[in-house]
Amino acid sequence: MNRLPSRRTLLTGASAMAAAAMIGGCDRLGNAEWFRRTLKTGEDANLFVQRLLLTDRTLAPQFTEADISPWFKPNGTEDPPDKDYKALAKGKFAKYHLEVGGLVEAPFKLSLSDLRKLPARTQITRHDCVEGWSAIGKWTGVPLSELLNRAKLKPQARYVVFHCADTMDQGSLLEGGGDVEDVDEVPAGNANPSMTKQSGGDESRKDSGGQQATEDDAASGGAPVRYYESIDLVDAFHPQTILAYDMNGQALPVSNGAPLRLRVERNLGYKQAKYVMRIEVVESFANIGAGKGGYWEDQGYAWYAGI
């Protein structure tokens, strides 16, 4: 099995490859928004090199049953305290519905049972956490492309945003604390201690899980801040990008993101959004959260986390 270039290796030659591509007159790259931003940040350099070296369908390494980790360490939240989520979990997610909307021609909702009836993909892949730990798991779920094709994207669609059920509370750093590599600025403590920041600018008072804010939220000054993430359409339509409902042949545990979590296998762990409640297709994420494309990105982490 050929080993894919590591994130660090990709970054090492980013500037030289960007210059070479421009000298070579690559009009397709030159017209791309992400290419025009390439020399501005290391994050874009990483994005440029990965997109240059890997095709849209290049797969992350896949493993065998014998390679599956005996314990898959949960990343991020392990048991969302949110009342609505607790009720869904108590009912074994029988009343759960995934919402798909935004810049689509045919928005829809699907129950977990509906999702399980759609074409599925199973893959055994490695989860790489920015903290430095890894684990291999077997994931089964519906390809994100299946849902996006069903929804029929509008021409201006550029990104897919995943709104999650877990309210981010005061606590540790990314995925459990510890030293973080490739981060320009590490937030001190909890960057949003009151959890009252509103998402979506002037939109109606809904939290990012798609549920109406409560009177208590209004009294405290805003809706709760829930975890969210985003990816572009290249990663969204990648064959290994799935919404997983099974892990290691069993229904996804709560600690690992039940009932549905994103697996975008060519990215670091914090991009693998858990407890996904709503998918929103957008042209820009500037008016969602703090406008950086994800909860941890809003606190200073890189939006593009390719490996």
N, C-alpha and C positions, 0 to 999 in steps of 0.2 A: 504493500500500500504506500503510495507516495504521500509524503508528509507536506501539508500545506505550510506556506511561510507563516512564521509567528508574527504577532502584532508588532513586536519590537523590531524584527527584521524588516518588516514592511516600512516602518517609520524611518529606519536608518538611511534608506536611499530615496526618500520621498522627494527632496528638493531636486536632486539630480535627474530623476525620472520625469518630474514635472517639466523641467527645462528641456529635456530631450524631446518630450512629446510636443512642446510648443515649437521647437526648432523644426521638428518633422512635419509641422503644419497640420495637426490633427483637428480638422474643423469640427468634427462631432464632439470631441471633448471640449474644444474652445467655446462651443455654444451652450454647454451644460452649466447650470447654475453652480453646482458643487465644484466644478473645475475652476470657474472664475474666482471662487473664494479660496482655492487651494493654498496659495502661498501666504495667506493671512494667518492661519493657525495650524498647529501641529495636528489638530483633530481633522481638519480638511485634508492635510497631507496624507494622513492614514486612510481616509476615505478615497482619495485619489489613487493611491498606490494599490489598494485592494481592488478597486474597480478596474484598474489598468491590468493587473496581473491575473485576476480571477474572472471568469465569465459569470454571467448572471445565474448560471445553473451549476457552477462548481460547488461540489458538496463538501461540507465539513466532514472530518473523519467519522466513520461509523465502526462499531465494535460488535463483538459477539456476545451471546448470552453469558458465556464464561467470564466476560469482563465486567459484568454489572456489579457495581459497588454493593457490599453487604448492607450499607446504610447510606442513604442519600441525605446529606445534611440540608435542612431547610434554609433557604436564604430569605432575608427580610422578615416580614411579619409571619408568625407561626399560627396565630389564632386571632383573627380580626375581632375586636370587641364590639363592632357595630351591631346595633339592635336588629336591623333588617337582615343582615348577613346571618346572625345567630338563628333567626327564625327560619331562614332558608336551609341552613345546615341541620337544624333539628328535624326538619321535614325531609331530610335526605335529598334536598334540592329538587323535589318534585314540582315546586312552583317557580323554579328558576327559569328566566327567559333571557337570552342574549339579544341585545338590541344592536342592529346594524343600520347606520344612517349617515347623515352629513351630505357630502357631495355625491349622491347616488340617485339613480333614476327610480329605483325600486327598494325603498327601505323596508325592513322586515324584522320580526322577532321570531326566535326559535327556542323551544324548550330543550333541555338537556337530552330528552328522549329523541327529539327531532334531530339534534346534532349527531347523535349516535347512528342515525339511519343514513347519514350522508356518506359519500366516499371517504375512506379513512386512509391514513398512512401510519405505519409503525416504523420507528427508527431507534437505534441504540446509539446514543451520543454522549459526549462529555460536556458537563457543565463546568465552566471556568469562572470562578468568582474573582473579583478584583482584589479581594483580600489575599489571594494566593492559593486557596484550596480548590480541588476539583473532585468531581464525582461522576460516575457513569450510570446512566439510567435508560430504561426502555420506555419510550413514550408512544402513545397511540392517540390520534386525534384527527380532526378535520383540517385539511390544508386551508390556509387562509385564502388562497387564490379561489377556492371553491365558493367561499362566501362573497368575495369581492366580485367575482364574475356573475354570481346570482343577483347582486345588488346593482350591477351595471354602473360603473363609475362615470361621472361627468368629466368632460374634457379638462377642466381646471383642477382635478384631483391631483395632489402631490404627496400627501402623507396619510398614514393611518394611525389614529390615536386610540389607545386602549385605556378606558376608564375603569377603575378597579373599586372593589368594595371596602378595602381597608383604609381607615382613617389613620394618617401618620401622626403618632403621638410623640411626646418628648422621649428621647432615648439615645440610642447608639448611632455610630457612624454607619456608613454604607454596609449593608448586609452583615451587621453584627459587630462593627467596631474594628479597631486595629489600624495598622498603617495601610495607606492606600497609595498605590503607584499610579502614575499618569494622571494625577489630579493637581491642577494648578493651585487650588485653594481649598483647604479642608474646613468646613464650617465648624465653628466652636459650639459644642453642645448641639442643641436642636435649633436649626435655623428659623424655625417657625413655631415657637413655643405655645402661642395662644391657639393655633390651629383654627384661625378664623378668617384667613385670607380667602377672598372670593375668586373663583375662576371664571374665565369667559367675559371679562370686562363688563359691558353693560347688559349682558344677557340676564334672563330671569334668574331668580335665586334658586338655582339647583346646584347641588354639589356635583362633583365630577363622577359620581357613581350613577348619575341620572335620576336621583331621587330628590323630591322636594325638601328644601331645608325646613327645619322645625322652628317653632316659636322660640325655643331656647337658643337656637342658632342666631335668630334675628336679634335677640336680646344681647347676645355676646358680640354682635357686630358683623357677622358673616357666616357663610356656610362652612362646614368642616372641610379641611384639605385632605383629599383622598389621593392615593397613589395613582399615577398615570404614567404612561410611556408612549413613545411614537417611533415609527420607522418609515422609511421612504418606500416607494413602490417597487424598487429593485428588490429590497429585502422582503417586502410583503408578498411578492409573487414567486419568491424562491421556493423550490419544491420541498425544502426541509422546514419551511416556516409553517407551523401548525398550531392550532389551538387544541392542546392536549386535555383529554378527560380521563385517560388511564395512565398509570405509571407502574411499570414492572408487572403488567398483566392484571392489575387490580384498579378499581376506581381510585382516582387521584385523592390522596389524603388531604385533609384540611391544611396540615402543616406545609404541604407542598403546593397549595394553591387551588384546592377544590372550589367550585366544580370545574373550572376551566382556567388554564394558564397558557400564556404564549411561550412557544419554543421557537426562537430565531437563532439557529445553531451557530451562525458565524459571528455571534456577538457575545460579549461578556454577560455575566449573570444578572446584573441589575436591569438589563433590557428585557429579561424574561418575565414580563408582568404576570402576577398571580391574581386570583380572584377577579377575573375579567367579567365585567357586567355589561359594558357597552363599547361598541366600536364606532368611531366617528372618522369619516373620511374628510380631509380638509385640504385647502390650498396652502395654508400657513398655520402654524401653531402659536403665532405671536400673541394671540389673545386668550390662550389657555394657560392656566396657572400663572407663572411668572414669565412665560413666553420662551422658554429654553427647550421645550420638547419633552420634558419628563420631570418627575418630582425631584430626583437627585440632581438632574441637570440644572434645575432651578436653584439648587444650593451650590453649584459650582463644578459639577462633574461634566465630563465630555458627553455631548449628545451622540456622537458616533463612537461605538465601542467595539469595532470589529477586531477579530483575532485571526 
